[in-house]
Amino acid sequence: MNTKVNRLSKTLVSLAACAVTAASAARAWSPASPGEPMKPDQVNLARWEGAWTNLVNDAEETFTPSLPRLLAIEVELVVGNPGPKEDDLTLEVFDATGETVASLTKTVRPSDCDHTLFVIPRGGIEVTPGQTYRLKLIGGTLFGWKYVVGGYEKGAATFNGKPLLPKAPSTFLFQSFGAE
């Protein structure tokens, strides 16, 4: 019975996370403190012009949080290639030394991929405001991570360890949510 309850609880948390978009995430309950909303922290506000890359390659984005607790990351995806009805995506967060500080996996369906929210369990993780962190998104060929030329000024997109666009700064579309 306890295993069934745990699975149901994880499923409900997953479903709730999928339903939360950038607009509603700011008003959502924060696991850090009941009743305290998640605050949008870092965001790439650039207008998407149709560029994306698949998730089979090493796609990473740097970002610099301003809040001391990281609660969630939202990435903007597009269906890139026809294929399976869903894909398991993994979002990893690395600190400045390359240490993995969070690794989150969720199943994403094409109908729910535009704004995919990864919520960090147990109240999020402590981060150092002003320090550079990296996001790495891993998956198959179904989805592509949207990117723009320019965009988020405190970070940069890389592709297989090199700048995504060799002749222009570029950034993946994402948003981070945090708390004090």
QUIJO-V725283 format. One line per field, one symbol per residue. phi: phi as a letter, one per 40 degrees, with the letter a starting at -180 (. if undefined). A space follows every 10 residues. Layout:
phi = ???
This chain:
phi = .ccccccccc cccccccccc bdccccbccc ccadgcccbd bbacccccbh cabcbcccbb bcabcbbcbc babbbbbbcc aciccaacbb bbbbcccgcc baabbacbbd cbcdbcbbcc cfggbcbbdg ccbbbbbbac ccbbccbbcg gdccaacbbf gbddbcbaca accaabbaac
